[in-house]
Amino acid sequence: MTDAQRHPFYLWIILLVCIVTIFMGERLIPGAASQMIWLIMLLPSFAFAYEFRFKGGLAFSFVVLISEGLIKWYDFIKGDLRAIPLYQFLSFFVVLLAFSISISALVHRLHIKRDKLKELINHDSLTGFYNRAAIRQELERFAESSHSSEVIISCLFIDIDDFKFVNETYGHDTGDRCLKEIALQIKALVPLKEKPHFARLGSDEFVIVLPDTGKVQAELLALDIQSKLSNSHYLQKLNMTFSIGVASFPEDCQSVTEILQESDIAMYQAKRDGKNRVCTYSSDSKLTLLDDLQMEQDLRVAWNNKEFRLAFQPQVAVASGEIVGLETLLRWHHPARGIVPPDKFIPVLERTGLIVPLGQWVLQEACRMCKGWQQAFSSNLRIAVNVSPVQLQDSQFVCSVREALHAAELSADSLELEITENIAMIYSDICIRKMQELKTIGIRFAMDDFGSGYSSLNYLTRYPIDVVKLDKGFVQALNESPSHTILMQSLIELAHRLHMEVVAEGVEHREQLDFCELHACDTVQGYYTGRPIPGEAVDLYLRNFSYEKLAN
């Protein structure tokens, strides 16, 4: 009886494994079937390997016959016909097949990992867009082609306004979902015919590179993206807005690789102009950026050298003619620039974050000085301090207010914090939560410059407001038309019906003061009742102030 006859079951199992391996290999590992065929063609080499491994001799041999359960070959060295059982040979062959498949699978997995690593190196893991390094490589590739042909490229630099506060308010999971949604919408809004290249440069910055697209067409696309993103149902719930800068080659830069920087400068100008808008690059934008960078450096020096001073503008009660409050104003006298207007340096303070420590100092000084004036003149005197959006979003803001009150031994109802409509609109949830927390200890809140921006009567009912400060534009337009007079009168009446006090800002003439008296406006503030006064001169002003002198 032959070995094959003694082990028929074993032989058939081996044959079945070979068949399944060959025909299913392509499903398991791409390209495996072709490797199986290649292995079958090398059967003589396996016979040689078997001879070398198990017999210890070196034989040059090839397969000549497979019959009767044996594999036979002719040995040219010994000159005889030799044979081994087929099932033994197939066993060895199956081992080689398994080894080959394992090696092939390992190589395949290494290729997959290499491709994934390459993907991670060049792409943002959250959105799938190019990262900064990859988009620079694309621009360098465009730069190489620009030497040999006429190339036009535009770049859109998109920044999410104040995105970090979305993370702080709603959590990073919500922030990540927003970024994915924004990436999907950006991709959907850009036509594929533009051959766009998308990139995410930072946590809240996206870039779109548009080959063969001029500046005018790119600006129109940016306006469409800005509008549709801001009005997106999902993003609108979070009050998200977008600032976009647009630059083009060769119109705005001499090299393709500079277009990223120029579009970034244009985006910076959009933020400087008030955010939520589109700006195109200009040489003036670059000069503005350089000037702001210099001012940022000067502000840091000013903070270290204590160059900031406080001024105070009186708030006069119309009914009694007494000074009932003082608004705190920040002043900066630069050694070379002279007196720098607040609207020039405060935005830079906010962008750099210096407004947080500086705002804390302002709060502490205002509370300390108010306590002194209360002791010297009137215990009912209040101090008003403007609150920056950056301060309001600082996690330590509530604690800093409490500390300022405690250090000055000032009662909470003597402090009035002023917020603007823009803060209420953009940072509504943060604003309400912190306002309510501070209201519980007695602090008053005023809506400053009401009517100057995105006025909404909803703010007056949604936020815990005690005082409405009507923008000076209302007061100064009183004599222009009857409609302005009716509007002013209606706002005063509405605020009173909501149990709020009304302060008229920008009162500069006697006729404006008379109107406020006639229509029961609670308080007036402006040059007519008192210009801003340096902190060291407030004592003298309070001692000599007389409402009767103003009336006469």
C-alpha positions, 0 to 999 in steps of 0.5 A, spaced: 500 500 500 502 506 498 503 512 502 497 516 498 493 510 500 495 510 507 493 517 508 487 519 503 484 523 507 490 527 509 491 528 502 485 531 500 485 536 505 491 538 503 489 539 496 482 542 498 486 547 502 491 549 496 484 550 491 481 554 496 487 558 497 488 559 490 481 561 488 480 565 495 486 569 495 484 574 491 479 576 496 483 576 502 489 579 499 489 583 492 494 580 487 494 574 491 492 569 486 497 571 481 502 570 486 499 563 487 500 561 480 507 564 480 509 559 486 506 553 482 510 554 476 516 554 481 514 546 483 521 544 481 525 549 486 520 546 491 523 539 490 530 542 490 528 545 497 525 539 499 531 535 497 536 540 500 532 541 507 530 534 508 536 529 505 542 533 506 544 533 499 544 538 493 540 535 487 539 539 481 532 536 479 525 538 476 519 534 476 517 529 471 511 525 473 506 525 478 502 518 479 500 513 484 501 518 489 508 519 488 512 525 485 518 523 481 524 526 478 530 525 475 537 526 479 542 528 474 548 528 479 546 520 481 543 518 475 537 515 477 529 516 478 527 518 485 520 519 488 517 522 494 510 521 497 505 527 494 502 528 500 509 530 504 511 534 498 504 538 498 504 539 506 511 542 505 508 546 499 502 548 503 507 551 508 510 555 503 503 558 501 501 560 508 508 563 509 507 567 502 500 569 504 503 572 511 508 575 507 504 578 502 499 580 507 504 584 512 507 588 505 499 590 504 498 592 511 505 596 511 502 599 504 496 601 507 499 604 513 504 608 509 498 611 505 495 613 511 501 616 514 502 620 508 494 622 508 496 624 516 502 628 514 498 632 508 491 632 510 487 635 516 484 629 520 478 632 522 476 635 515 480 631 510 482 638 507 490 639 506 494 642 512 499 648 512 505 644 509 501 641 503 497 647 501 504 650 501 507 645 497 501 646 492 503 653 491 510 651 490 508 647 484 504 652 482 510 657 482 514 652 478 509 652 473 508 660 473 515 661 470 513 657 463 506 660 462 501 665 464 498 663 471 492 666 475 491 664 482 486 667 487 486 665 494 480 665 500 482 666 507 476 664 511 477 665 519 471 663 524 470 669 528 471 668 536 471 660 534 475 659 541 469 661 545 464 656 541 469 651 544 469 654 551 461 655 551 459 649 548 465 644 548 470 641 544 465 636 541 460 641 538 466 645 536 469 639 532 462 638 529 461 645 527 468 645 523 466 639 520 459 642 518 463 648 515 468 644 511 462 640 508 459 647 506 465 650 504 466 644 499 459 644 497 459 652 495 465 652 491 464 649 484 468 644 482 470 647 475 474 652 479 479 646 481 479 648 488 484 646 493 482 646 500 486 647 506 485 648 514 491 652 517 489 652 524 483 651 529 479 656 526 482 658 519 480 655 512 484 656 505 481 655 498 486 656 493 483 657 486 487 656 480 485 660 473 480 665 477 481 672 477 480 677 483 473 679 482 470 672 481 474 670 487 471 676 491 464 674 489 465 667 491 467 669 498 461 674 499 457 668 497 460 663 502 460 668 507 453 670 506 451 662 506 455 660 512 453 666 516 445 664 514 446 656 515 441 654 520 446 649 524 451 655 524 446 660 525 444 657 532 451 658 535 451 666 532 457 664 528 460 669 523 466 669 518 471 674 516 474 672 509 480 675 506 481 675 498 488 676 494 490 674 487 496 672 483 499 676 480 495 682 481 497 682 489 503 679 489 510 677 485 510 670 487 505 665 488 507 663 494 506 670 497 498 669 496 497 665 502 500 671 506 497 677 502 490 673 503 491 673 511 493 680 511 486 681 507 482 677 512 486 681 518 483 687 515 476 684 515 477 683 522 479 690 524 473 693 520 468 689 525 468 682 523 463 678 519 465 681 512 469 680 506 476 684 504 480 684 498 488 685 499 491 692 498 497 695 500 494 699 505 492 693 509 499 691 509 501 698 512 495 697 517 497 691 519 505 693 520 502 699 524 498 695 528 504 690 530 508 696 532 502 699 536 502 692 539 509 692 541 508 699 544 502 697 548 506 692 551 511 697 553 506 702 555 503 696 560 509 695 563 511 702 564 504 704 567 503 709 561 495 708 562 491 713 565 483 713 567 478 719 566 471 720 568 465 723 565 459 725 569 452 722 569 447 727 571 440 726 574 435 730 570 430 730 576 435 732 581 441 736 577 446 732 581 451 727 579 449 720 580 455 717 577 461 717 573 463 713 567 470 710 567 474 712 560 481 709 559 486 714 556 493 712 553 498 718 552 504 715 547 511 718 548 511 719 540 504 718 538 501 723 543 494 721 545 491 715 542 484 715 541 481 709 544 478 706 538 485 705 535 488 702 541 482 698 544 481 693 538 489 691 539 488 690 546 483 685 545 486 682 539 492 681 544 489 679 550 492 685 554 485 687 555 484 682 560 490 684 565 488 692 563 481 691 564 482 688 571 486 694 573 481 699 570 476 695 575 480 695 581 482 703 580 475 705 578 472 701 585 477 704 589 476 711 587 469 711 587 469 709 594 473 715 596 468 719 592 463 716 596 466 717 603 467 725 601 461 727 597 455 722 596 454 715 598 449 714 592 455 715 587 455 710 582 461 708 578 460 705 571 466 701 567 465 698 560 466 691 559 470 688 553 468 682 549 474 678 551 474 680 558 466 677 559 469 671 556 475 670 560 473 664 565 476 669 571 471 675 570 466 674 575 472 672 580 475 679 578 469 683 579 468 680 586 475 681 588 475 688 585 469 690 590 472 686 596 479 690 595 475 697 595 470 695 600 465 698 595 458 695 595 456 691 589 450 696 587 455 702 586 458 698 580 455 698 573 458 694 568 456 697 561 456 692 555 454 693 547 449 690 543 455 687 539 457 683 545 449 681 546 448 679 539 455 675 538 456 672 545 449 671 548 449 665 552 456 667 555 453 674 556 446 672 560 450 667 564 455 671 567 450 677 567 445 673 572 451 671 576 453 678 577 446 680 578 445 676 584 450 680 588 447 686 586 451 689 580 447 693 575 448 692 568 447 698 562 446 697 555 451 702 552 450 705 545 443 702 544 441 703 537 448 704 534 449 697 531 444 691 531 439 694 535 434 689 537 428 690 542 429 683 544 435 684 548 432 689 552 427 683 555 432 677 554 438 680 558 438 682 565 439 690 563 438 695 568 440 701 564 439 703 557 444 708 554 441 711 548 446 712 543 448 719 541 446 719 534 439 719 537 440 725 541 444 729 535 439 728 530 433 730 534 432 737 530 433 733 523 426 731 523 420 730 527 421 722 526 427 722 530 424 726 536 418 721 536 423 715 536 427 718 541 421 719 545 418 712 544 425 709 546 424 713 553 417 711 554 419 703 552 425 703 557 420 706 563 415 701 561 420 695 562 422 698 569 429 700 566 433 707 567 434 711 561 441 715 560 441 720 554 449 720 551 452 725 547 448 731 550 452 737 547 446 743 547 441 746 551 436 744 547 437 737 547 437 737 555 431 741 555 428 735 551 430 730 556 427 734 561 421 734 558 420 727 556 423 724 563 429 721 561 433 719 567 440 721 566 444 725 561 451 724 559 455 729 554 460 735 553 454 740 556 454 737 563 461 735 563 467 733 559 471 727 561 475 729 567 482 726 569 482 722 575 486 727 580 481 732 578 474 729 579 475 731 587 475 738 585 469 737 579 465 734 584 466 739 589 464 745 585 459 742 580 452 746 580 446 744 575 444 751 576 450 754 573 449 749 567 442 751 566 444 759 566 
